[in-house]
Amino acid sequence: MRIYKVGGAVRDRLLGKPVTDIDWVVVGATTEEMLAKGFRPVGADFPVFLHPKSGEEYALARTERKSGRGYGGFTFHASPEVTLEEDLIRRDLTINAMAEDDQQNLTDPYHGQRDLEARLLRHVSPAFAEDPLRVLRVARFAARYAALDFSVAAETLELMRQLSESGELEALTPERSWKEISRALMEDQPQVFVEVLRACGALKVLMPEVDALFGVPQPPAHHPEIDTGTHTLSVLQQAALHKQPLTVRWACLLHDLGKGLTPEDEWPRHIAHEFKGLKLIKAVNERFKVPRDCQELALLVGEYHTHGHRALELKPSTLLELLQSFDVYRRPQRFEEFIAACEMDARGRKGLEQRSYPQADYLRGAATAARSVAVQPLLEKGFKGPELGEAIKRERLKALKAYKETASI
């Protein structure tokens, strides 16, 4: 029995980055030997075990063979005869196909260290094309290591293009796709994830609604970058720079989908794109079974982001409707995330990344004013049921009128 540290832990150590998760491969062992040493089996698909003390995952060296469609369409074979090199060749990228023993002696049969130095994301073998999930994984790695000047090798991008055209991407489950998408969006440069997917044709398959934004012009007076797709990437980049949570980043990616539906003879204007985009946002949400908090914020930002930009001009009654739509009285955090998404949208324009966004504090102040209305005095006056609701609404409108008159803009 020989035990090796493999994959990301080796890669990140060589890059000088912090090592968090460690994966281990065991060569020359049987399931019975692992159990005898106190390892606990997990999963039914292939032999993976938890260490009796550390809880880390140890997998028996294995080979795999394509036996069906999609991410799960593989047959695995594990035995003491499987070599370390045979185990490593089934991995996705050369930089993830290195191993080291307890003395940090490196096993690198597929030149991962060379590709690390060349800053290349390169597939290990033609078997790369058997797993459609790898298209998303490579795009995610490109986003993660973009700051280190990594790029996808031309031959790997070509394999990703073939996968995108093969129909295999449609076999991915929503859960697996969302796991990769959500992780990629939380990288430091999530816009690179979208760029790589677009470069290999996967964006058109997975999110045609986002792909359709590229080449669609906007009014240059408001959008110096002009192209709607370029703007979307810039908004996403701003969200990452400002350390926004996943909910905000997802909303930033989808906020302008309606502009992809504008007829060309109406370009560069996009009248009512906020409402037109809602059905597209719903479709993307459903396609990937997106968590509810991300779904809800994406829809609200899609519908109301132009309200956010025009906050200083809104009538008190419109402002009240906006606050009611977000249920700011019970869910203040969701409104705060809406404000953040609007600010990222405003900053995601060429040359305007540093411009101040006074709408943010104005909207926060409006929410505070509306929330300050006390219900108890109205109850004491005898209001109840629908009448109480109308009375609260009148008092909140009064509070917003007073706020608008006194707010320093």
Residue pairs with C-beta under 8 A, 6 or more apart in sequence:
1 26
1 27
1 28
1 29
1 33
2 26
2 27
2 28
2 84
2 101
3 24
3 25
3 26
3 27
3 58
3 101
3 102
4 24
4 25
4 27
4 84
4 99
4 100
4 101
4 107
5 22
5 23
5 24
5 99
5 100
5 101
6 23
6 24
6 25
6 87
6 88
6 98
6 99
7 23
7 91
7 96
7 97
7 98
8 19
8 21
8 23
8 96
9 19
9 21
9 22
9 23
10 98
10 99
10 100
10 106
11 95
11 96
11 98
11 112
11 116
12 18
12 19
13 19
14 98
14 113
14 116
15 116
15 148
22 56
23 56
23 57
23 59
24 51
24 56
24 57
24 58
24 59
25 58
25 59
25 60
25 61
25 84
25 87
25 99
26 34
26 58
26 59
26 60
26 61
27 61
27 80
27 82
27 83
27 84
27 87
28 61
28 80
29 60
29 80
30 60
30 79
30 80
31 41
31 47
31 60
31 78
34 41
34 47
34 49
34 58
34 60
35 41
35 49
37 52
38 52
39 49
39 50
39 51
39 52
39 58
40 49
40 50
40 52
41 47
41 48
41 49
42 48
42 49
42 50
42 57
45 72
45 76
46 59
46 60
46 62
46 76
46 78
47 59
47 60
47 62
47 78
48 57
48 58
48 59
48 60
49 57
49 58
49 59
49 60
50 56
50 57
50 58
51 57
51 58
60 78
60 79
60 82
61 78
61 82
61 83
61 84
61 86
61 87
62 76
62 77
62 78
62 82
62 87
62 90
63 76
63 77
63 82
63 86
63 87
63 90
64 74
64 75
64 76
64 77
64 90
65 74
65 75
65 77
66 73
66 74
66 127
66 130
67 73
67 74
67 75
68 74
69 168
69 171
70 132
70 168
70 171
70 172
70 173
71 131
71 132
71 133
71 171
71 172
71 173
71 176
72 173
73 171
74 130
74 131
84 99
84 107
85 107
85 109
88 97
88 98
88 99
88 107
88 109
88 110
88 124
89 97
89 109
89 110
89 124
89 125
89 127
90 124
90 125
90 127
91 97
91 124
92 123
92 124
92 128
92 131
92 134
92 137
92 138
93 112
93 115
93 121
93 122
93 123
93 124
93 138
93 141
93 156
94 110
94 111
94 112
94 114
94 115
94 122
94 123
94 124
95 112
95 115
95 116
95 121
95 122
96 112
97 108
97 109
97 110
97 112
97 124
98 106
98 107
98 108
98 112
98 113
99 106
99 107
99 108
100 106
100 107
101 107
106 113
110 124
110 125
115 121
115 122
115 153
119 145
119 148
119 149
119 150
119 151
120 150
120 151
120 152
120 153
121 138
121 141
121 142
121 145
121 150
121 151
121 152
121 153
121 156
122 153
122 155
122 156
123 134
123 153
123 155
123 156
123 159
126 159
128 134
128 156
128 159
129 159
129 162
129 163
132 163
132 166
132 168
132 169
132 171
132 172
133 172
133 176
133 177
133 180
134 160
134 163
135 160
135 163
135 164
135 169
135 197
135 200
135 202
136 172
136 177
136 180
136 181
136 184
136 197
136 202
136 206
137 180
138 152
138 156
138 160
138 196
139 184
139 192
139 193
139 194
139 196
139 197
139 200
139 202
140 180
140 183
140 184
140 187
140 193
141 150
142 150
142 151
142 152
142 192
142 193
142 195
142 196
143 184
143 187
143 188
143 189
143 190
143 191
143 192
143 193
143 196
144 187
144 188
144 189
146 188
146 189
146 192
147 188
147 189
152 160
152 196
152 199
157 196
157 199
157 200
160 196
160 200
160 202
161 200
161 201
163 169
163 200
163 202
164 200
164 201
164 202
164 204
164 205
165 201
169 202
169 205
169 206
170 205
174 287
174 288
174 289
175 289
177 206
177 288
178 288
178 289
178 290
181 193
181 288
182 246
182 250
184 190
184 193
185 193
185 236
185 246
185 249
185 250
185 253
186 246
186 249
187 193
187 240
188 240
189 237
189 240
190 236
190 237
190 239
190 240
190 249
191 233
191 234
191 236
191 237
191 240
194 203
194 210
194 232
194 233
194 236
194 253
195 233
197 203
197 206
197 207
198 204
198 211
198 214
203 210
203 211
204 211
207 284
209 254
209 257
209 260
209 280
209 283
209 284
210 229
210 232
210 253
210 254
210 257
210 284
211 229
212 260
213 228
213 229
213 232
213 256
213 257
213 259
213 260
214 227
214 228
214 229
214 230
215 227
215 229
216 227
216 228
216 229
216 259
216 260
216 262
216 267
217 226
217 227
217 228
217 267
217 268
218 226
218 227
218 228
218 231
218 259
218 268
218 270
219 268
219 269
220 226
220 268
222 349
223 231
223 349
223 350
224 349
224 350
224 351
224 352
225 231
225 234
225 349
225 350
226 268
228 256
228 259
228 260
231 256
231 348
231 349
232 252
232 253
232 255
232 256
232 348
234 348
234 349
234 350
234 353
235 252
235 253
235 255
235 344
235 345
235 347
235 348
236 249
236 252
236 253
236 348
237 348
238 252
238 344
238 347
238 348
238 353
239 248
239 249
239 252
239 340
239 341
239 344
240 249
242 340
242 343
242 344
244 252
244 337
244 340
244 341
244 344
245 337
246 294
247 293
247 294
247 297
247 337
248 297
248 337
248 340
248 341
248 344
250 290
250 294
250 297
250 298
251 294
251 297
251 298
251 300
251 301
251 302
251 337
251 338
251 341
252 301
252 341
252 344
252 345
252 348
254 277
254 280
254 281
254 284
254 298
254 301
254 302
255 277
255 298
255 301
255 302
255 305
255 341
255 345
256 273
256 277
256 302
257 277
257 280
257 281
257 284
257 302
258 270
258 272
258 273
258 274
258 275
258 276
258 277
258 278
258 280
258 302
259 270
259 273
259 277
260 277
260 280
261 273
261 276
261 277
261 280
262 269
262 270
262 271
262 273
262 276
274 302
274 303
274 304
274 305
274 306
275 303
277 302
278 299
278 302
278 303
281 298
281 299
281 302
282 299
284 290
285 294
285 295
285 298
285 299
290 298
293 334
296 334
297 334
297 337
297 338
297 341
300 325
300 326
300 334
300 338
301 338
301 341
301 342
303 325
304 322
304 325
304 338
305 341
305 342
305 345
307 314
307 318
307 322
308 338
308 339
308 341
308 342
308 345
308 359
308 363
309 342
309 345
309 346
309 359
311 319
311 359
311 362
311 363
311 366
312 358
312 359
312 362
312 409
314 322
316 397
316 400
316 401
316 403
316 404
317 397
319 366
319 400
319 404
320 370
320 393
320 396
320 397
320 400
323 335
323 366
323 367
323 370
323 396
326 334
326 335
326 338
327 334
328 334
328 335
328 367
328 370
328 371
329 370
329 371
332 367
332 371
335 363
335 367
336 364
339 359
339 360
339 363
339 364
342 357
342 359
342 360
343 357
343 359
343 360
346 352
346 355
346 357
346 359
347 353
347 354
347 355
347 357
358 409
362 407
362 409
365 403
365 407
366 400
366 403
366 404
369 399
369 400
369 402
369 403
370 396
370 399
370 400
372 399
373 392
373 395
373 396
373 399
375 388
375 392
378 388
378 391
378 392
378 395
379 388
381 391
383 391
